[in-house]
Amino acid sequence: MSPAAPPIPVVHTEEVREALHEGRPVVALESNVITHGLAYPDNAETAHKVEAAVRKGGSVPATICLDGGAIRVGMTDSDIERFASEPGIPKVSSRDLPVVLARGGRGATTVASSLVAAELAGIPFFASAGLGGVHRGAQTTMDVSSDLIQLTRSKVAVVCAGAKMILDLKLTMEYLETQCVPVISTGSDDFPAFYCASSGVRSPHRVDDDDLLARIVATHWAAGHPGSVVITTPPRPEDAVDSAEAEQAITEALAQAEQDGVSGQGLTKYLMHAVDRATGGRTAQANMAVLISTAETGGRLAAAYARHLGTGS
């Protein structure tokens, strides 16, 4: 019999390590928003605001990155500054995670790789602005985000504002249903679309009570399910972009992308920039606002889950 592989190094900051040891609530966060979101120094400032929002919700933030062959759970101020200011740090999804770790490189985590890391680190809650999903035209391209696959594999509850409007959200919901991933909305009857309050798709369940949501997450895992629970919360009315306006901008951007020959991995970034231009920059502002609001909700729900387990303060 071959020897067991050594465990993947997981390095916690002192604050996160102590919180987990004491059973206090912790919320995992992705670092991709630092390296591939806003320009410096706005990206660093936003990262700090997102962490502050988790604290406001009653939990300890743990922004996750890859550095020196280890998963770093919790980023110090100097870590955030370094990742925000240095160019060329790659975005690492779950597919690329073993390659970057084995090579000892650095990387910013996406939703999918953050879920892998959060489970390894013992953190049951993760907050993000939005999920990836099934892309428009996936019937022929087979373009489905690895976020959806990872939701079926990692026992981490995800708090988000749904998925991006540029995706096929009806097929995204069909996929989650087929894979038995519970989707529960709080504060809305509909599945939100990132910076739009509604995708036009009704959510399977609405629950507005934090303690009940915590019991639902615990019951899902107690029943033996290996994957996630997706909990959505819409953007605040003052931050939301009108769905009809966003859809028109997306339709025009898709037509232009076809003319420009843009497809595959480059299409998402192309569409996001095009929609932001069409809305006068309001979608980028809404994106920042949603990052903060979902982080605060994630902090509240992680605290409710810790109370349910009898470990929260």
N, C-alpha and C positions, 0 to 999 in steps of 0.2 A: 504494500500500500504506500502510495506517495505521501510525503509529509504535507500537512496542511499549509496553505499559503499564509504568510504573516498578515496580520490585520492592517487595513489602511490607516495610516496615521491621521488622527482627528485631534486637532489642537484647539482647546477652548480658551477664550480669554478668562481671566480670573473671575470677573463678574458673572459671566455665563456659567462657568463651572460651579461656582458657589450657588447660583440660583437653581441649577438642575439638582445639585446635591441636596438642597433644602426643600426641593419639591415646589419651588416658586415658578410661576408661569413664564415661559420664554416663547418668543415668536421669531422664527427664522425669516430672513429677508434675502433677496438675490442681490448680487453685486453688479450684474449686467447693466442696471440702470445708472451706475456710476460711470462705467467705461464707455457705454454705447448709447447714452441718453443725451443729456445736455452738455454744452461746452463748459470747460473749466473757467471760473470757479463755481458756476451755478450748479454743476453736478455734485460737487462736494457739499454745498449748502443744502441741496435737496436731500441728500443722503442723511444729513444730520436732522433735518426736519422730519423725515420718515421715522428715524429712530426715536425722536422725541414724541411722535404720535403714538408709537407702541407704548412708551412709558406712560403717556396720558391715559391710555386704555387700561393700564394696570399691570403691564408685563415688562420683561427685560428684552430688549432687541438683540438679535444675533445675526448680523449681516455676514453672509458666507462668501468666502473666496478661496482660491487655490494658490498656494505659494510654497515653494521649496519641497514639493512632493507630498504635501500634507493638505488636508481640508482644514481651513481656518474658520472656526465657528465663533464669530464675533470679531469685528474689525475695530482697532483702536483709531483715534483721531489721526494719527500719523499714517496708518494703513489707508484710511479713506483718502487722505491728501495724496498719498503716493499713487493709488489706483486712479484717482480723479485727474491727476496732472501728467502722468506718464503715458505717451501714446503707444499704441501697438499691443496692448494687453488683449489677448484674444477672448472672444466669447466662447464658453465651453458648455455644450449641452451634455446630456447623460451619455450619448454615444462616444464623445471625445474624452470623457472623464478619465478612464483608465490610462489613456495615452499620455495626457498631460501630467497625471500623478506619477506615472512610471518614469517619465523623463525629468521629473523634478521641476517642471515649469510653473509659470504663473497663469492664472486664468480667472475670468469673471463668470460667475454662475448664472445660468438661465433658470426659468421655472423648473424644468425637468431635472437638471443637475442639482439644484437646490433641494428638491424633494429627496433625492438619493442621499445627499449630505445630511439633511435634517434628520432623516430616519437613523442614519449611522450615529448621529450625535445625540439621539434620544430626545428630540424636540418634536412634539406632536402637532404643532401649528405653524403654518407658513402664510405670509401675506404678500400679495402682489397686486399691481394695478389690474392686470388682466391675463387670461390664458391664451395660448395658441389654440388653434382648432383645425377644422377641416376647411381647406381653402376652396374658393370658388373654382369650379371646373375640375374638382378632384375626381370626378367620375372618369376622366381621361388621364389626368396627371398623377393620380394616387398621392397627391400632396396633402399629407396629414401631419400636423405638428407632433413632435415627440412628447410635448407636454401631455397630450391626451393618453399616449401609451403609458407614460410614467405614472399617471393618476391611477392606473389599474395595478400598479406594482408597489407603491410606497404608502405605508400607513402614516400619512401626514394629512391633516385636514387643511384645506386651502381656502383662504378668505380672499376674495377678489371682486372686481366689478365686471364679471362675466368674461367675454372675449371680444376681440376687436371687430368693429363693424365691417372691416374689409374682408372678413371671412364669410363662409357660408354657415350662418349660425343655426339654421334649421338642421343641417346635416351634423353640425357639431353636437347639438342636443341629442340627435338620433344615435350618434356614436356613444355618447355617455350613457344613454339608456341601455344600449346593447351590451355595454361592458359593465353594467350594474353599478355605476358610480352615482351615488345619490347627489342630486342637485337641489339645494334648498336656498330660497331667497329670503332675505330679511329686509324689511323696509320697502318692499315692492312685490307686486304679484307677478312681474315679468322678469325674464332673464335679461340683465342689463348688457349693454354693448360698449363696455369700456367707458368712453366719455359720453355716450348716449344713455339716457335713463332706461330705455327699453330697446330690445332687439326686435320687438314685435312677436316674440315667442313667449308663450306663457310658461312660467316656471312650474315644475311638477308639485312643489310644495312651497308654502310661505310660513315662516316661523319668526316671530318678532321677539321672542323671549330668549335671552342669552342662556339661562340655566337649562331650558328645554333643548336648545341647540347643543349644549354640552352633553346632555344625556343621549341625544341622538348619535353624536359622534362616538361616544363610549359604547353604545348599544351596537352600532355598526361593526366595530372591531370585536366586541364580545361575541358576536354571531359568527366570527371566523373569517370575515371578509379581509382580504390582504391589502386593499387599496385605500384610496382617499375618499373623503367627503368634500364636496365643493359647496361652499357657502358664499352666496353672492350678495353684494350690497351696492345699490346704485349710486352714481355721483350725486352730490348735493344739487338741488335745483339751480342754484346760482352758478354752478360750475359746468352743468351739462350742455352739450351741443345738440341742437335740434336734429332728430333722426332723419327727417326728410332732406334737410340741407346736406347732411353728411353722406347720405345715399346718393344724391345727385352728384356730389363731388367725386365719390368713388366710381360711379358709372363713367364719368368723363375721364377720370384718371386711368381706368382700365382700358378704355379705347385708345388713349394716348400711349399707354405702355405697349399695346400691341403694335402700334405704328413704329414705336421706338425699338421694338424687338426685345423688350425687357420681360424676363420670365424667371421661373425657378426661385432661388434664394434671394435674388435681388429685387423681386417684385414687392415684397412686403415693405421694405424701406422706401422704395419708389412711391408706393401708394400712400404711405403715411406722410411723406414730405408733400406730395401733391395735394392731399386733403388739407394739410395744415396751411398751405399757400392759399387754397380756395376759401378757407374760412378765416383768413386774415390772422393766422397764428393762434386762433382760439383753441384748436384741438391740442396743441402743445401745452398751453396753459391748463387746459382741462386734465391732460395727462398727469401733470404735476400734482394737481389738486386731488386726483383720484388715488395716486400713490400714497398721499398723506391720509386720506379718509379711510382707505381700506386697512392701512396699518393701525389706525386707532381702533377700528372694529376688530381687527385680529387680536390686538392687545386685550380688549374686553372679553372676547370669546375664549382666549387662552386662560384668562383669569377665571372665567366661569367654569372651564373644564378642570382647572386645578382645584377649585372649590368642590366640584362634584366628586373628585377623587379623594377629597379630604386632605389635600396637601397644600392648598393655597393659604396665604396669610390672611 
